Amino acid sequence: MPVFRTHPTRPLPLTTPRRRACAVAGTMLAAPAVTSACAPGAAAPQQATSSAISTSVPTDKVSLTIAHFESGGGGTAIDKLISAYEQKHPNVTIKAAYTSFNDYGKSIKLSMSSDSAPDIAEVGQAYTMQGPLVKAGLLRPLDAYAKAYGWDTRFQTGLLNQSRFQPDGKSFGAGNLYGLALGGNMVGIYYNKKAIAQLGITVPFKDVADFNAALAKVKGAGQVPIELGNSEQWPGNHVLSSLIAQYAPLDQQVAWVYGKKGASFASAGVIQATTTMSTWARNGYFDPAANGTSNDDAVARFAKGTGAFFISGNWTLASIEEKMGKNAGFTPVPPVTAGAPARATGATTSPFGISSKSKHADVAANFIDFMTRPEAAQTLSAGGYAPVAPGAATAAASPLQQDFNAAWSKVLTDDGLCLYLDWATTSMGDTLFPGVQELLGDKTTPDKLVTAVQADWVKAHG
């Protein structure tokens, strides 16, 4: 499974394998794992107040448990940060409790409700994981720690809002802060350097029209413009969301994802973006085998030369780099108007929160701060995490990672992450993903897809 589990929004167990992931676990070895047993506990406690806190680490012995589902490079990075923290604070012992992604989604609420709840846990975003934990009073609000450690100035507002929830757990994007992420992920355009050079195509693209011209040139040369594997249905959604990020105003998109009253998917920008994707499909700009090809097979096909471009996130970066080496490049999806602020589909990785039952919340917050400080950026980058602190050092990044980091940094600077569409409701993936697959197969229209998606949203939010 990819490392960046950024948006667990579908019914448990979390089944959307994405996309997430602090760049990429596809080719990384699994990290050492320790699984914790969970037992039902008493009724959920009220959320702990955060008025009296300390940023100091006590000198007496402290033992913490951190529960997570990060495999591969992401898990290895966490292990290294634990070791570094324990070396800095010899009196503190931190036990990593790893559980596979699918099993984690099934057990996290039970685990956090138990008498042996982990002090720190990966708590997801949106309504499937974080919402129920907040509603049950199982997470401690972190606003006081954010102020004390400067998280509210270290990170862009848009990044922190992804981990904010109203105390009743019914709406997110505002309210108390319940988690902090180690990294981020973002969708962009991978390209085959040799293929585009032979056709005289240069990057970055100035605007969508420039990219459209490139797609037409590739098609005119008898080649596949965009490689895509959409048999799992979710990859095609990233193409659509990347176009929506350019055509629809950011505030409208974010309001819709957060379930704000009066928001609508049926906007002019969304319809234009959906129409553009439909036109690309009808023009033959996607691999004709897309809907019958898996995402992993599409990566392999792209690496072997099928497709000049491949629209995906940094969760595929390591795999593409391993297969293509220096022939792979990454460039952002261009704006509709040249020079407009950078916008992209993306989010933070799954945030880490503190149990309301923890007896060592101050030390837990200190460790979360330690993991997210600029000094940890190199370790996180090596594990595949895109840095969430602007300007974080990534000197050891490969050329392809540098391409990604440059695009990512620009989006962070412009606070332009447009989030994932399936965060909007717990059932959105079941509505949106097959709808996009039908759009690619010319079995539905942009208007019908947009109407169906908005109907799902209205059912959930009114």
Order of alpha helices (4+ residues) and beta strands (2+ residues): beta-alpha-beta-alpha-beta-alpha-alpha-alpha-alpha-beta-beta-beta-alpha-alpha-beta-alpha-alpha-alpha-alpha-beta-alpha-beta-beta-beta-alpha-alpha-alpha-alpha-alpha
